[in-house]
Structures are given as structure tokens and as C-alpha cells.
Amino acid sequence: MNLQPREELDSRVLGTLDEIEAVAAAWRELEAECADPLGYFQSYDWCCNWIREFCGQGTHKPYVVTLRHGDVLVALWPLMIVEAAGLKRLETLGAPHSQYCGALVRRGYASAAQIAKQMRDVVRASECDVSVLRAVVEGTALSELVAGDSQVRGTENVASMLDLSAYGSVEDYTAQLGKLQKRNRNRRRNHLARLGPLHFEVIWPDHAEFSTLVRQCTEMKRRWLAETHRLSAGFSMQGYEDFLARLGGDEAELNGACLSVLRAGDQVVAMELGFIQQRHYYAYIGGFDWDLRNLSPGKVQMDMTVGWLIENGVQAYDLLINPADYKASWTNRSLAVTTRAQALSWKGRIYTSAWLPRVRPALKWLHGRIPAWMERVSTLLRPTVCLLLYV
């Protein structure tokens, strides 16, 4: 159905959990119909669970924008209002945990220009100082809607993924690896198997051990962060493990949260929490036994996960944003990602012209060069430092 450009869609902002739960069926139906392939972090399950865990303290308030034509939900943009240091920011709902900023848009009901105009009107009505979208992927529906927003200087990023659609089977995938890749893969598996027979499985939220193993996976990741002196704004927020353990998933539908588990004998040596939507897999958190790091259990698990995805008809293995050498060795495709910001007040103009492009990057650069003794002292303040550098 095509609307004339002059026809206004009915806009409404959902700001409470009750209002959001009331549109659950329409939200999920829009997810299924949405043409945007990178929309998991705008799914009802992700957003609603995040609100339940993190929006009870008053610092994060849901601001979910909906556009309707009659009874049909045409577009939905999950945002939130974050208040800190006297500044009100309009951000992607779920940040810093949501990896991609996005909007769900039903094609054919209105032009992109019309939807963008009405979305901008609702953004201005938020009474925030600034809107900040930290990971807008090129070519998505949201990238069209915010084309007029300024790109923050120095925020160029990429999302790395392995296109699995070219492989008809695991054997086909293996055959196309280089000789060195095959040799390294076999060597890693053989060395790890000295600890005991390797057993790999993918479990879903209805599995008795899912919640326990998700928490163990995050603890493995926390140790890696500590050992490598890295900061993570997402891990600094209390309740993160509880949130992840409550995410839904459906094995029969091949949709939602799932956990890859690799054991050597009876010992869990590596895991990966991922999400599947529309045959697209997001590798969200990987963890491995740090004491076995020289045996590369994480790489063995990744290789087995890729094989499982191919066997189950998944089309992409997405390693998400922030380039890294290991990602380059695993992937064959990338998408450009940028941060977009729009000042909505004089405070917002200072934030977008000074803090985002200059002050914040300088602080992150400085933190990466502090002496080891200062690093030990700063460990006590790690949660505060993480959130400060994320703002």
C-alpha cells in the first residue's frame, strides 16, 4: 500500500513499560516484515528486557517512537533519554549494550522523506539537549532517516562479518580455507584435545544450564578485560549478566539468543553468546579459559560455531563493530559505521562541537597511556571511568 506524501502518519511516543508491552504483537510483526537485516538490537525481546533491567533507576527513560497508519505499525525507533551531568541525551535504547543503532521501517507505506520528517519532529519534541546515535550502519533504514544529522569527526568504524551464503556445506567452507589456515585449525584442535575429547554444542534459553553458562561466559570475558587492561562501559553496569541470562530464543524458529559451548573433557574451555535474526548471526560475547589461552580455545570454538551456522542455513557470521586483526582473519565483508549527532540546545552544541570530537577522544588517548601503577589505582574507579569515557 502506498500513501500520498501529504498523508500524515499517527506518531506516538511510548515511555512506560506498560505502553511498550501493549504493542508487543505489533512490534514483533514489524520485526518479521522489516527489510532491514541488522535489526536485532531493535527487537522487542532485546529492548523490553533491557528496559526491565536498566530503566528502573530514573537515569534511563524509554522514548520509543512509533508511526502508524490506522492499525498498521509502519515504523518504530527505540530511543531513550539519558540524563547525566546536567545534559539530556537522546540515545539508542540499550546503549552501550546495543551494538547497532537502527529503526524498524515497513516498506511501501510512506516515503523515507516523510518518515524522516516526522521522526525529526518527535526528536525535537523530546526536550533533550542532543541526540547521539553511536553506531549507524551504512545502507540501513536509519542511515536514510538521519542523513541530515552531522557525522561526528573521528568516529569512522566498520562492522566485520563473514558471508556464509557462498558455502553449501561445512566441507565446502573448509575446502576454501588456505593451507596455512587448515594446518593451524587442525593443530589447535589437536592440542586442545589433549585435555580431553572435544565436545561442541549450541544451547538455547530453555536449556537447564543456559543461565549459569551465560554468567560463566561473562566472567571469562571480564577476566580477559582485566588481564588485557581494557575498559568496557557495558560490563561496568550492574545487572548486565541478569539481563543477558533472561533474553529469549527459539531453537525451532532459529531465532534469538543462543550459546555456543566448547568442552574439553568435562571442562568448559570457551563459549560465545550470540543472537540470530533473519538468518543473520551476531557474535555478541566470546569468553574462554584465560589459563588455556596458549591453546587458543576461543578460535576453536569460533571455527565450530561457523560450521554449525552453515549447517543450519545462517547467512552471516557478524563480529560486530570495532576492527581487529583477528576479525580481519575471520571475515570477508565489512560495512561502514559512523556516529551521528544533532544539537537540540546550546548545551548540545557545546557537546557536539567540543566534547564528542575533541575532549572525549583526548581522554581515551590519555587513559591508554597511563603508567601501570596508575592503572592499578584506577581499577577501583573502573566503572566510573568506563561510563565517563562512553558519555
C-alpha positions as CSV (number, residue, x, y, z in Angstrom):
1,M,0.0,0.0,0.0
2,N,1.4,3.4,-1.0
3,L,0.4,6.6,0.8
4,Q,0.5,10.0,-0.7
5,P,3.3,12.1,0.7
6,R,0.8,14.6,2.2
7,E,-0.8,11.9,4.4
8,E,0.5,12.2,7.9
9,L,1.2,9.0,9.9
10,D,0.0,9.0,13.5
11,S,3.0,9.5,15.8
12,R,3.2,8.4,19.4
13,V,6.0,8.1,21.9
14,L,5.9,5.1,24.3
15,G,7.5,6.0,27.6
16,T,6.5,3.3,30.0
17,L,6.9,-0.5,30.2
18,D,3.1,-0.9,30.2
19,E,2.8,1.1,27.0
20,I,5.6,-0.9,25.3
21,E,4.2,-4.3,26.4
22,A,0.8,-3.3,24.9
23,V,2.3,-3.2,21.4
24,A,4.4,-6.4,21.7
25,A,2.5,-8.2,19.0
26,A,2.7,-5.3,16.5
27,W,6.3,-4.8,17.3
28,R,7.2,-8.4,16.7
29,E,5.2,-8.5,13.5
30,L,7.1,-5.4,12.2
31,E,10.4,-7.2,13.0
32,A,9.3,-10.1,10.8
33,E,8.3,-7.7,8.0
34,C,11.2,-5.3,8.3
35,A,13.5,-5.2,5.3
36,D,16.5,-4.1,7.5
37,P,18.8,-7.2,8.1
38,L,20.6,-5.7,11.1
39,G,17.6,-5.1,13.4
40,Y,18.2,-7.5,16.3
41,F,19.1,-4.7,18.8
42,Q,15.7,-3.1,17.9
43,S,13.8,-6.3,18.6
44,Y,11.0,-6.4,21.2
45,D,12.8,-9.1,23.2
46,W,16.1,-7.2,23.4
47,C,14.5,-3.8,24.1
48,C,11.9,-4.9,26.6
49,N,14.3,-6.9,28.6
50,W,16.8,-4.0,28.7
51,I,14.1,-1.7,29.9
52,R,13.1,-4.1,32.7
53,E,16.8,-4.3,33.9
54,F,18.2,-0.8,33.5
55,C,15.3,1.7,33.3
56,G,14.2,1.5,36.9
57,Q,16.7,4.0,38.4
58,G,15.4,7.1,36.6
59,T,18.6,7.9,34.6
60,H,17.4,6.0,31.5
61,K,13.9,6.7,30.3
62,P,12.3,4.9,27.3
63,Y,11.4,7.1,24.3
64,V,10.2,4.6,21.7
65,V,8.9,6.5,18.7
66,T,6.1,4.8,16.7
67,L,4.4,5.8,13.4
68,R,1.1,4.2,12.5
69,H,-1.3,4.2,9.6
70,G,-4.6,3.1,11.1
71,D,-4.0,-0.2,12.9
72,V,-0.7,-0.8,11.0
73,L,2.6,-0.1,12.7
74,V,4.6,1.5,10.0
75,A,7.8,2.5,11.8
76,L,9.4,2.1,15.2
77,W,12.5,3.7,16.5
78,P,13.6,2.6,20.0
79,L,15.3,5.5,21.8
80,M,15.9,6.6,25.4
81,I,16.5,9.8,27.3
82,V,19.7,9.7,29.4
83,E,20.3,12.4,32.0
84,A,23.9,13.0,33.3
85,A,25.9,16.0,34.3
86,G,23.1,18.4,33.6
87,L,22.8,17.2,30.0
88,K,19.8,15.3,28.5
89,R,20.9,13.0,25.6
90,L,18.5,11.1,23.3
91,E,20.3,7.8,22.5
92,T,19.6,4.4,21.1
93,L,17.7,2.3,23.6
94,G,20.0,-0.2,25.1
95,A,23.3,1.7,24.7
96,P,26.0,0.9,25.5
97,H,24.9,-2.7,25.1
98,S,23.1,-2.3,21.8
99,Q,25.8,-2.7,19.0
100,Y,23.9,-1.2,16.1
101,C,21.6,1.9,16.0
102,G,18.6,1.2,13.9
103,A,14.9,1.7,13.2
104,L,12.3,-0.7,12.0
105,V,10.5,0.5,8.9
106,R,7.8,-1.2,6.9
107,R,8.5,-0.5,3.2
108,G,5.8,0.8,0.9
109,Y,3.6,2.7,3.4
110,A,5.3,6.1,3.2
111,S,8.4,7.7,1.6
112,A,11.6,7.8,3.5
113,A,11.5,11.6,3.4
114,Q,8.1,11.7,5.1
115,I,9.1,9.2,7.8
116,A,12.3,11.1,8.4
117,K,10.4,14.4,8.8
118,Q,8.0,13.0,11.3
119,M,10.8,11.3,13.2
120,R,12.8,14.6,13.4
121,D,9.7,16.3,14.7
122,V,9.4,13.8,17.5
123,V,13.1,14.1,18.3
124,R,12.8,17.8,18.7
125,A,9.8,17.3,21.0
126,S,11.9,15.2,23.4
127,E,13.2,18.4,25.0
128,C,16.7,16.9,25.1
129,D,19.9,18.8,24.5
130,V,21.3,16.5,21.9
131,S,20.6,13.3,20.0
132,V,23.5,10.8,19.7
133,L,23.5,7.7,17.6
134,R,26.8,5.9,18.1
135,A,26.7,3.1,15.5
136,V,24.7,3.9,12.4
137,V,25.3,1.3,9.7
138,E,25.6,2.5,6.1
139,G,22.7,1.3,3.9
140,T,20.2,0.7,6.7
141,A,16.8,2.3,7.1
142,L,18.1,4.5,9.9
143,S,21.0,5.8,7.8
144,E,18.4,7.2,5.4
145,L,16.3,8.7,8.1
146,V,19.3,10.6,9.8
147,A,21.1,11.5,6.6
148,G,20.9,15.2,7.6
149,D,22.5,14.7,11.0
150,S,26.2,15.6,11.3
151,Q,28.7,12.8,11.4
152,V,31.0,13.1,14.4
153,R,34.6,13.6,13.3
154,G,36.9,10.7,14.0
155,T,34.1,8.1,14.6
156,E,34.5,6.2,11.4
157,N,34.2,2.5,12.2
158,V,33.4,-0.8,10.4
159,A,31.3,-3.8,11.1
160,S,33.1,-7.1,10.1
161,M,31.3,-10.2,9.1
162,L,31.8,-13.5,7.3
163,D,29.3,-14.0,4.4
164,L,28.2,-17.7,4.7
165,S,25.8,-17.7,1.8
166,A,28.6,-18.9,-0.6
167,Y,29.1,-22.1,1.3
168,G,26.8,-25.1,0.6
169,S,28.2,-27.2,3.4
170,V,30.9,-27.2,6.1
171,E,33.1,-29.3,3.8
172,D,32.7,-26.6,1.1
173,Y,33.8,-23.9,3.7
174,T,36.8,-26.0,4.8
175,A,37.9,-26.7,1.3
176,Q,38.1,-23.0,0.6
177,L,40.4,-22.3,3.5
178,G,44.1,-21.7,2.7
179,K,46.7,-24.4,3.5
180,L,48.0,-22.4,6.5
181,Q,44.5,-21.9,7.9
182,K,43.7,-25.6,7.7
183,R,47.0,-26.5,9.3
184,N,46.6,-24.0,12.1
185,R,43.0,-25.1,12.7
186,N,43.9,-28.8,12.9
187,R,46.9,-28.0,15.2
188,R,44.8,-26.0,17.6
189,R,42.1,-28.7,17.8
190,N,44.7,-31.5,18.4
191,H,46.5,-29.6,21.1
192,L,43.3,-28.7,22.9
193,A,42.0,-32.3,22.7
194,R,44.9,-33.4,24.9
195,L,42.9,-32.1,27.8
196,G,40.0,-34.5,26.9
197,P,37.7,-35.2,24.0
198,L,36.3,-32.0,22.4
199,H,32.5,-31.6,22.6
200,F,30.7,-28.7,21.0
201,E,27.0,-27.8,21.3
202,V,24.7,-24.8,20.9
203,I,22.2,-24.4,23.6
204,W,19.1,-22.2,23.9
205,P,17.4,-20.3,26.8
206,D,15.1,-23.3,27.6
207,H,18.3,-25.4,28.4
208,A,18.7,-26.0,32.1
209,E,22.3,-24.7,32.1
210,F,21.7,-21.7,29.8
211,S,21.6,-19.0,32.6
212,T,24.5,-20.5,34.5
213,L,26.7,-20.8,31.4
214,V,25.9,-17.3,30.2
215,R,27.1,-16.0,33.5
216,Q,30.3,-18.1,33.3
217,C,30.8,-16.7,29.8
218,T,30.6,-13.1,31.0
219,E,33.0,-13.9,33.8
220,M,35.5,-15.3,31.3
221,K,35.1,-12.1,29.3
222,R,35.6,-10.0,32.5
223,R,38.9,-11.7,33.2
224,W,40.1,-11.1,29.6
225,L,39.2,-7.4,30.0
226,A,41.1,-7.2,33.3
227,E,44.2,-9.1,32.0
228,T,44.4,-7.0,28.9
229,H,43.7,-3.7,30.7
230,R,40.6,-2.9,28.6
231,L,37.6,-0.8,29.6
232,S,34.0,-1.7,28.9
233,A,31.1,0.6,29.6
234,G,28.7,-2.2,29.1
235,F,30.3,-4.5,31.6
236,S,30.5,-1.7,34.2
237,M,26.7,-1.5,34.5
238,Q,25.3,-3.6,37.3
239,G,22.8,-6.2,36.2
240,Y,24.4,-7.0,32.9
241,E,24.6,-10.7,33.4
242,D,21.0,-10.9,34.7
243,F,19.8,-9.1,31.5
244,L,21.7,-11.4,29.2
245,A,20.5,-14.5,31.0
246,R,16.9,-13.5,30.6
247,L,17.0,-13.0,26.8
248,G,14.7,-15.2,24.8
249,G,15.4,-17.6,22.0
250,D,13.6,-20.3,20.0
251,E,15.6,-23.2,18.6
252,A,12.8,-24.4,16.4
253,E,12.5,-20.9,14.8
254,L,16.3,-20.4,14.8
255,N,15.7,-17.0,16.4
256,G,17.0,-15.1,19.4
257,A,19.7,-15.8,21.9
258,C,21.9,-19.0,21.8
259,L,25.1,-20.0,23.4
260,S,28.0,-22.0,21.8
261,V,29.7,-24.2,24.3
262,L,33.0,-26.0,23.8
263,R,34.2,-28.5,26.3
264,A,37.5,-30.5,26.5
265,G,36.5,-33.5,28.6
266,D,34.3,-32.2,31.3
267,Q,35.8,-28.7,31.3
268,V,34.2,-25.7,29.6
269,V,37.0,-24.0,27.8
270,A,35.3,-21.5,25.5
271,M,31.8,-20.0,24.9
272,E,30.1,-17.5,22.7
273,L,26.8,-15.8,23.3
274,G,25.1,-14.9,20.0
275,F,21.8,-13.8,18.5
276,I,20.1,-15.0,15.4
277,Q,17.5,-12.9,13.5
278,Q,16.6,-13.3,9.8
279,R,19.4,-15.8,9.3
280,H,21.9,-13.3,10.5
281,Y,24.1,-14.3,13.5
282,Y,25.6,-11.7,15.8
283,A,28.6,-12.9,17.8
284,Y,28.0,-10.8,20.9
285,I,30.3,-12.0,23.7
286,G,33.0,-14.6,23.5
287,G,34.8,-15.9,26.5
288,F,37.5,-18.6,27.1
289,D,39.5,-20.0,29.9
290,W,42.3,-17.5,30.3
291,D,44.7,-20.1,31.8
292,L,44.4,-22.0,28.5
293,R,45.0,-19.0,26.2
294,N,48.1,-20.5,24.6
295,L,45.9,-23.3,23.3
296,S,43.5,-20.8,21.6
297,P,40.2,-22.4,22.8
298,G,38.3,-19.3,21.6
299,K,39.5,-19.8,18.0
300,V,38.5,-23.5,18.1
301,Q,35.0,-22.5,19.4
302,M,34.6,-19.9,16.7
303,D,35.5,-22.3,14.0
304,M,33.0,-24.8,15.3
305,T,30.3,-22.1,15.6
306,V,30.8,-21.2,12.0
307,G,30.4,-24.8,11.0
308,W,27.1,-25.0,13.0
309,L,25.8,-21.9,11.4
310,I,26.5,-23.2,7.9
311,E,24.8,-26.5,8.7
312,N,21.7,-24.5,9.9
313,G,21.4,-22.2,6.9
314,V,22.5,-19.0,8.6
315,Q,23.7,-16.5,6.1
316,A,26.2,-14.3,8.0
317,Y,28.6,-14.5,11.0
318,D,28.7,-11.0,12.3
319,L,31.7,-10.0,14.5
320,L,30.1,-6.5,15.0
321,I,31.9,-3.2,15.2
322,N,35.5,-2.1,16.0
323,P,38.1,-3.6,13.6
324,A,40.7,-6.0,15.0
325,D,43.4,-8.3,13.4
326,Y,41.5,-11.4,14.4
327,K,38.3,-10.1,12.9
328,A,40.1,-9.4,9.6
329,S,41.3,-13.0,9.5
330,W,37.8,-14.4,10.0
331,T,35.7,-12.2,7.8
332,N,35.3,-11.3,4.1
333,R,32.9,-8.4,4.2
334,S,32.6,-5.1,6.1
335,L,30.0,-2.3,6.4
336,A,30.8,1.4,7.2
337,V,29.6,2.6,10.6
338,T,29.5,6.2,11.9
339,T,28.3,8.2,14.9
340,R,25.6,10.8,14.1
341,A,24.8,13.7,16.4
342,Q,22.3,16.6,16.3
343,A,22.4,19.5,18.7
344,L,19.0,20.5,20.1
345,S,20.0,23.2,22.5
346,W,23.0,25.4,23.4
347,K,24.3,22.7,25.7
348,G,24.0,20.2,22.8
349,R,26.0,22.5,20.6
350,I,28.9,22.5,23.1
351,Y,28.6,18.8,23.4
352,T,28.7,18.1,19.7
353,S,31.3,20.7,18.8
354,A,33.8,20.1,21.7
355,W,33.1,17.1,23.9
356,L,32.4,14.4,21.3
357,P,35.0,15.3,18.6
358,R,37.8,16.6,20.9
359,V,37.7,16.2,24.6
360,R,36.4,12.6,24.9
361,P,38.9,11.2,22.3
362,A,41.7,13.0,24.1
363,L,40.7,11.5,27.5
364,K,40.6,8.0,25.9
365,W,44.0,8.5,24.4
366,L,45.4,9.7,27.7
367,H,43.9,6.7,29.6
368,G,45.6,4.3,27.2
369,R,49.0,5.7,28.1
370,I,48.8,6.0,31.9
371,P,51.6,4.1,33.8
372,A,51.0,0.7,35.2
373,W,50.8,2.0,38.8
374,M,48.1,4.4,37.9
375,E,46.3,1.6,36.2
376,R,46.2,-0.3,39.4
377,V,44.8,2.7,41.3
378,S,42.2,3.4,38.6
379,T,40.9,-0.2,38.9
380,L,39.0,1.0,42.0
381,L,37.3,3.6,39.8
382,R,36.9,1.5,36.7
383,P,33.1,1.6,36.5
384,T,33.1,5.4,36.7
385,V,35.9,5.8,34.2
386,C,34.1,3.5,31.8
387,L,30.9,5.4,31.8
388,L,32.7,8.8,31.7
389,L,34.6,7.8,28.5
390,Y,31.4,6.5,27.0
391,V,29.3,9.6,27.6
